Amino acid sequence: MTASEFCSELHKLTYTAEVNQRYHQIKQARMWWWDKFVKIGVAILTVFALLAVFLPHELKWLEIGVATAAAVAAVVLNVVPVGEWVTEFGEMFRSWSDVLRDAELLELKARKLKNKADVEEHLVERLEELVSQHCQLDAMEPAPNDELLFRCQGDINERMYGKGIRTYEKAMEAYWQAVEVRVSR
């Protein structure tokens, strides 16, 4: 594998890891808020159900309604695994962060390579390991929220390539222009 091919594959890996890292960071934060919202809602309904016991007998229907709402909310809290989603998205964020960290370390080593030279075998093997981790993480992913994923991709593109570059196509144009400038030096 030449240095140019190596750097190209490494860039794709780093880019994908950054987008996925950002995606899972946002998903974890959203789920954390939903988890807190649901738990606070159940607690408030439970307190209202307790207070409804002291209502006059004519308002017994209100007591039953509040108790039923509290029971339904408690069932939803136990059936919908919002807390587990927080943990799952947090773990995925950390896993993508590990891949990104290792890819960036490899990228630093790759900067010393000459463009047409063959890459040392141990660097190629490390890249293959990282690609394997990438594939493993991809396989663990649930179906993404496309709108959020494109937003994360745009955020990473702008951070890497400059304001206004939000699509993958424009980002790759900017990347290859930067590579051409570096090669011509």
C-alpha positions in Angstrom: 0.0 0.0 0.0 1.4 3.4 -0.9 1.4 6.3 1.5 -1.2 8.1 -0.6 -3.6 5.1 -0.4 -2.9 4.7 3.2 -3.6 8.3 4.0 -6.8 8.2 2.0 -8.1 5.2 3.8 -7.1 6.6 7.2 -8.9 9.9 6.4 -12.1 8.0 5.5 -11.9 6.2 8.8 -11.2 9.3 10.9 -14.0 11.2 9.2 -16.5 8.4 9.8 -15.4 8.1 13.4 -15.8 11.8 14.0 -19.3 11.9 12.5 -20.4 8.9 14.5 -18.8 10.2 17.7 -20.8 13.5 17.3 -24.0 11.6 16.5 -23.8 9.4 19.6 -22.8 12.4 21.8 -26.0 14.2 20.8 -28.2 11.1 21.0 -26.9 10.4 24.5 -27.6 14.0 25.7 -31.1 13.8 24.2 -31.9 10.5 25.9 -30.5 11.7 29.2 -33.0 14.6 29.2 -35.8 12.3 28.2 -34.9 9.9 31.0 -34.9 12.7 33.6 -38.2 14.2 32.2 -39.9 10.8 32.4 -38.7 10.1 36.0 -39.6 13.5 37.2 -43.1 13.1 35.6 -43.7 9.8 37.3 -42.6 11.3 40.7 -44.9 14.3 40.3 -47.9 12.0 39.3 -47.1 9.8 42.3 -47.2 12.8 44.7 -50.5 13.9 43.1 -52.0 10.4 43.5 -51.0 10.4 47.1 -52.5 13.9 47.7 -55.7 12.9 45.8 -56.4 10.3 48.6 -57.3 13.3 50.8 -59.9 14.8 48.4 -63.5 14.8 49.4 -65.6 11.7 48.5 -67.4 13.6 45.7 -64.1 13.9 43.8 -63.2 10.2 44.0 -63.1 10.1 40.2 -60.2 12.5 40.3 -58.3 10.3 42.7 -58.9 7.3 40.5 -57.8 9.3 37.4 -54.6 10.6 38.9 -53.7 7.1 40.3 -54.3 5.6 36.9 -52.1 8.2 35.2 -49.4 7.5 37.8 -49.7 3.8 37.2 -49.5 4.1 33.4 -46.5 6.4 33.7 -44.7 3.9 35.9 -45.4 1.1 33.5 -44.1 3.3 30.6 -41.0 4.1 32.6 -40.3 0.4 33.2 -41.2 -0.7 29.6 -39.5 2.0 27.6 -35.8 1.6 28.3 -34.8 5.3 28.1 -32.1 4.8 30.8 -30.6 1.9 28.9 -30.5 4.0 25.7 -28.5 6.6 27.6 -26.0 4.0 28.5 -26.0 2.4 25.1 -25.4 5.7 23.3 -22.7 6.6 25.8 -20.9 3.4 25.2 -21.1 3.9 21.4 -19.7 7.4 21.9 -16.8 6.1 23.9 -16.2 3.3 21.3 -16.1 5.7 18.4 -13.9 8.0 20.5 -11.4 5.2 20.9 -11.4 4.5 17.1 -10.9 8.2 16.5 -8.1 8.5 19.0 -6.2 5.6 17.5 -6.8 6.7 13.9 -5.5 10.2 14.7 -2.4 8.7 16.3 -1.9 6.7 13.2 -2.4 9.8 11.1 0.4 11.6 13.0 2.7 8.7 12.1 1.6 8.8 8.5 2.6 12.4 8.1 6.2 11.3 8.0 5.6 9.1 5.0 6.7 10.1 1.5 3.7 10.1 -1.0 4.8 7.3 -3.3 6.6 5.2 -0.7 5.3 1.9 0.5 3.9 2.0 4.1 5.5 -0.1 6.7 3.7 -3.4 7.4 2.9 -2.7 11.0 1.1 0.6 10.1 -1.0 -1.2 7.5 -1.9 -3.9 10.1 -2.9 -1.2 12.6 -5.1 0.4 9.9 -6.7 -3.0 9.2 -7.4 -3.4 12.9 -9.1 0.0 13.1 -11.1 -0.7 10.0 -12.2 -4.0 11.6 -13.3 -2.1 14.8 -15.1 0.4 12.5 -17.0 -2.5 10.8 -17.8 -4.0 14.2 -19.3 -0.7 15.5 -21.3 -0.3 12.3 -22.8 -3.7 12.8 -23.9 -2.7 16.3 -25.6 0.5 15.2 -29.4 0.7 15.1 -31.0 2.5 12.2 -29.9 6.1 12.4 -31.9 9.2 12.6 -31.0 10.5 9.1 -31.7 14.1 9.8 -29.5 14.1 12.9 -26.8 12.1 11.1 -26.6 14.7 8.2 -26.5 17.5 10.7 -23.6 15.9 12.5 -21.8 15.3 9.2 -22.3 18.9 8.3 -20.9 20.0 11.6 -17.8 17.9 11.2 -17.4 19.1 7.6 -17.6 22.7 8.6 -15.1 22.1 11.5 -12.6 20.4 9.2 -13.0 22.3 5.9 -14.4 25.7 6.7 -17.7 27.5 7.1 -20.3 26.7 4.5 -18.9 23.3 3.6 -21.6 21.0 4.9 -22.0 18.2 2.3 -19.7 15.2 1.9 -19.0 16.1 -1.7 -17.8 19.6 -0.9 -15.7 18.2 2.0 -14.0 15.7 -0.3 -13.3 18.4 -2.8 -11.6 20.5 -0.1 -9.7 17.4 1.2 -8.3 16.6 -2.2 -7.3 20.2 -2.8 -5.5 20.2 0.5 -3.8 16.9 -0.5 -2.7 18.4 -3.9 -1.2 21.4 -2.1 0.7 19.2 0.3 2.0 16.9 -2.4 3.1 19.8 -4.6 5.3 21.2 -1.8 
